Amino acid sequence: MSEDSGAGWALGIGMLVGVGVLIFRARGASASGSPREWAPSPTGPVPHSIQEWIPLFRELGPDVPIPAAVAWLEGESGGNVCSVGNVPPPGVKYPAEYGLTQLDVNNPENVGFLSQADARAACQNSGSTRADWQRQLRPLSDAERRMHVKAAVDHMRSAHAHALDRIGPWGWDPNGIDAWTMAKLWHAGPAYVNLAGPTAAAMGRPPKNFAEFREKANAVGLQHGYTQYNLTVAWNNVAGFARRMTS
């Protein structure tokens, strides 16, 4: 997760208040409990540090496509529960971003999924470098492993639901790569997903897929005061979905 994520959350609040963003009724995820799986792209095998979590994701999050979970962990933690976005400033006990999917302490909903204290119980919580803070001091218990995956699943489900609220009528497969990429973009910052309404309005129709949304939303974002730097950070945050999976 980028150090610019806080800006994305702040922009998201501003977009909700200051811009006429269309908020749509969410379409729920597939009730089948067995979503379509995507084939890995030629980016190579899934790292072992992520593979070891897959059985628990299958058990605790059967509605979350495994390739989406893999891509999320690849981009955020590498499967390390002690992963951090940035070293906390002096006097701050825990990092702002934590856990397998990099929950954000600036987002109260994220904190409800897993507290910083519980997430960091097996981690080193001191040092001057990211390597220091990302050091795991002891093995996780089975209960702790399940706790971390449940929080990750809850986080992903929440982001997916928020994304579908914005793109519900667009006709995208709610369990497809485009919808899950939009869910990951919500994690990068709601401001970028909240460009959905203005972008569709500017186009006169819904984008056909995430790639078209990204292309058009970039220009719309600049018109609404976003910087190209922050937009580029957001697009890079979800790039792993396209690299890891094909529909």
C-alpha positions as a printed Julia matrix, in Angstrom:
247×3 Matrix{Float64}:
   0.0     0.0     0.0
   1.39    3.37   -0.95
   2.13    6.21    1.43
  -0.38    8.18   -0.68
  -3.29    6.0     0.41
  -4.34    8.52    3.04
  -4.74   11.11    0.3
  -7.03    8.71   -1.54
  -9.27    8.31    1.5
  -9.39   12.06    2.07
 -10.22   12.66   -1.57
 -12.91   10.0    -1.34
 -14.69   11.9     1.4
 -14.44   15.09   -0.61
 -15.81   13.44   -3.72
 -18.78   12.09   -1.79
 -19.58   15.5    -0.35
 -18.58   17.9    -3.1
 -19.19   16.13   -6.4
 -22.39   14.62   -7.69
 -21.18   11.07   -7.71
 -23.78    8.49   -8.61
 -24.25    5.91   -5.86
 -25.89    2.75   -7.11
 -27.51   -0.18   -5.36
 -25.0    -2.96   -4.9
 -25.37   -6.24   -6.68
 -24.4    -9.02   -4.32
 -21.64  -11.46   -5.1
 -22.53  -14.81   -6.54
 -24.52  -16.92   -4.11
 -23.12  -20.1    -5.58
 -20.12  -20.06   -3.24
 -18.0   -21.31   -6.13
 -16.84  -18.34   -8.2
 -15.15  -18.74  -11.52
 -11.38  -19.03  -11.15
  -9.0   -17.19  -13.44
  -5.9   -18.68  -14.95
  -2.55  -17.34  -13.79
  -0.86  -15.09  -16.33
   2.76  -15.68  -17.41
   4.05  -13.84  -14.35
   5.26  -17.06  -12.78
   4.12  -19.31   -9.97
   2.45  -18.02   -6.84
   5.12  -17.41   -4.17
   5.18  -19.98   -1.37
   4.63  -17.23    1.19
   1.21  -16.68   -0.4
   0.45  -20.29   -1.33
   0.4   -21.26    2.34
  -2.61  -18.97    2.93
  -4.73  -20.27    0.05
  -6.4   -23.18    1.92
  -7.69  -20.81    4.61
  -8.91  -18.34    1.99
 -10.83  -21.19    0.34
 -12.35  -22.18    3.67
 -13.15  -18.75    5.14
 -13.83  -16.82    1.93
 -15.38  -19.2    -0.63
 -16.97  -16.2    -2.4
 -13.6   -14.45   -2.86
 -11.87  -15.65   -6.05
  -8.49  -17.11   -5.14
  -6.66  -15.25   -7.92
  -8.03  -11.98   -6.54
  -6.73  -12.89   -3.08
  -3.36  -13.87   -4.55
  -3.05  -10.64   -6.5
  -4.08   -8.57   -3.47
  -1.51  -10.23   -1.21
   1.18   -9.98   -3.88
   0.69   -6.24   -4.08
   0.26   -5.53   -0.38
   2.08   -7.94    1.95
   3.66  -10.8     0.04
   1.89  -13.07    2.51
   3.77  -11.55    5.49
   1.35  -10.7     8.32
   3.96   -8.27    9.67
   4.16   -6.28    6.45
   3.95   -2.49    6.81
   3.46    0.35    4.36
   5.78    2.78    6.12
   7.76    2.94    9.35
   5.67    4.66   12.05
   6.88    8.07   13.17
   8.53    8.36   16.6
   6.11    7.83   19.45
   3.58    5.89   17.37
   3.19    2.32   18.62
   1.95    0.59   15.47
   2.17    1.17   11.7
  -0.81    2.75    9.97
  -1.12   -0.13    7.5
  -1.0    -3.72    8.67
  -1.98   -7.31    8.01
  -2.18   -9.5     4.93
  -4.29   -7.04    2.93
  -2.81   -3.92    4.56
  -5.73   -2.68    6.6
  -5.63    1.09    7.08
  -5.95    2.57   10.56
  -7.33    5.75    8.94
 -10.37    3.75    7.82
 -12.55    2.87   10.87
 -14.19    0.01    8.98
 -10.77   -1.6     8.47
  -9.93   -1.33   12.16
 -13.16   -3.18   12.92
 -11.95   -6.16   10.92
  -8.74   -6.54   12.94
  -7.11   -4.3    15.52
  -3.52   -3.17   15.22
  -2.65   -4.81   18.54
  -4.03   -8.21   17.48
  -2.51   -7.97   14.01
   0.94   -7.08   15.36
   1.03   -9.53   18.28
   3.69  -11.72   16.65
   5.6    -8.89   14.98
   8.49   -6.67   15.95
   7.08   -3.26   16.8
  10.24   -1.2    16.86
  13.15   -0.23   14.66
  14.18    2.33   12.09
  13.57    0.39    8.89
  10.68   -1.45    7.25
  12.71   -4.65    7.56
  12.74   -4.19   11.33
   8.97   -3.73   11.54
   8.25   -6.55    9.09
  10.11   -9.1    11.2
   7.94  -11.9    12.59
   9.15  -12.87   16.06
   7.28  -16.14   16.56
   5.09  -18.59   14.66
   1.38  -17.84   14.52
  -1.05  -20.11   16.29
  -3.78  -21.74   14.22
  -6.28  -19.32   15.76
  -4.11  -16.35   14.79
  -3.76  -17.6    11.22
  -7.52  -17.89   10.93
  -7.93  -14.44   12.5
  -5.64  -12.88    9.89
  -7.36  -14.57    6.95
 -10.84  -13.75    8.24
  -9.84  -10.09    8.49
  -8.41  -10.21    4.96
 -11.58  -11.8     3.61
 -13.8    -9.29    5.42
 -11.65   -6.46    4.05
 -11.87   -7.75    0.48
 -15.61   -8.38    0.72
 -16.17   -4.87    2.02
 -14.12   -3.23   -0.73
 -15.94   -5.37   -3.31
 -19.35   -4.31   -1.97
 -18.36   -0.64   -1.99
 -17.11   -0.96   -5.56
 -20.34   -2.64   -6.69
 -22.3     0.22   -5.16
 -20.69    2.46   -7.77
 -20.7     0.16  -10.79
 -23.8    -1.97  -10.12
 -25.73   -1.08  -13.3
 -22.72   -1.26  -15.61
 -23.23   -4.89  -16.53
 -19.83   -6.05  -15.34
 -19.59   -9.59  -13.97
 -19.61   -8.98  -10.17
 -17.21  -11.89   -9.74
 -15.05  -10.97  -12.72
 -11.61   -9.46  -12.86
 -12.91   -5.95  -13.64
 -15.16   -5.76  -10.57
 -12.46   -7.16   -8.3
  -9.92   -4.74   -9.74
 -12.33   -1.93   -8.86
 -12.52   -3.4    -5.34
  -8.75   -3.2    -5.05
  -8.94    0.39   -6.3
 -11.34    1.14   -3.44
  -8.59   -0.01   -1.1
  -6.17    2.38   -2.82
  -8.66    5.16   -2.1
 -12.43    5.58   -2.48
 -11.8     8.81   -4.38
 -10.71    6.84   -7.42
 -13.74    4.53   -7.42
 -15.94    7.58   -6.86
 -14.87    8.73  -10.31
 -17.23    6.06  -11.65
 -20.28    8.33  -11.87
 -18.52   11.35  -13.42
 -16.65    9.09  -15.85
 -19.79    7.33  -17.08
 -21.5    10.71  -17.41
 -18.61   12.1   -19.44
 -18.65    9.06  -21.72
 -22.43    8.99  -22.07
 -22.39    5.3   -21.22
 -20.79    2.91  -18.71
 -17.19    1.85  -19.39
 -16.97   -1.61  -20.93
 -14.27   -2.82  -18.55
 -11.73   -1.59  -16.04
  -9.17   -0.74  -18.7
 -11.59    1.64  -20.4
 -12.63    3.09  -17.04
  -9.0     3.76  -16.14
  -8.31    5.43  -19.47
 -11.32    7.76  -19.27
 -11.25    8.3   -15.5
  -7.73    9.64  -15.64
  -8.86   12.66  -17.68
 -11.99   13.11  -15.56
  -9.89   12.98  -12.4
  -7.61   15.71  -13.67
 -10.67   17.85  -14.39
 -11.82   17.33  -10.79
  -8.52   18.41   -9.25
  -6.67   15.12   -8.89
  -2.96   15.2    -9.62
  -1.49   12.94  -12.27
   0.93   11.64   -9.65
  -1.87   10.42   -7.34
  -3.82    8.96  -10.25
  -0.75    7.08  -11.44
  -0.17    5.73   -7.92
  -3.77    4.48   -7.87
  -3.52    2.74  -11.26
  -0.21    1.15  -10.23
  -1.84   -0.13   -7.04
  -4.15   -2.38   -9.07
  -1.77   -3.28  -11.88
  -1.07   -6.68  -10.36
  -4.6    -7.89  -11.05
  -4.1    -7.59  -14.8
  -0.65   -9.19  -14.58
  -1.71  -12.1   -12.41
  -5.0   -13.06  -13.98
  -6.83  -13.31  -17.25
 -10.61  -13.56  -17.55
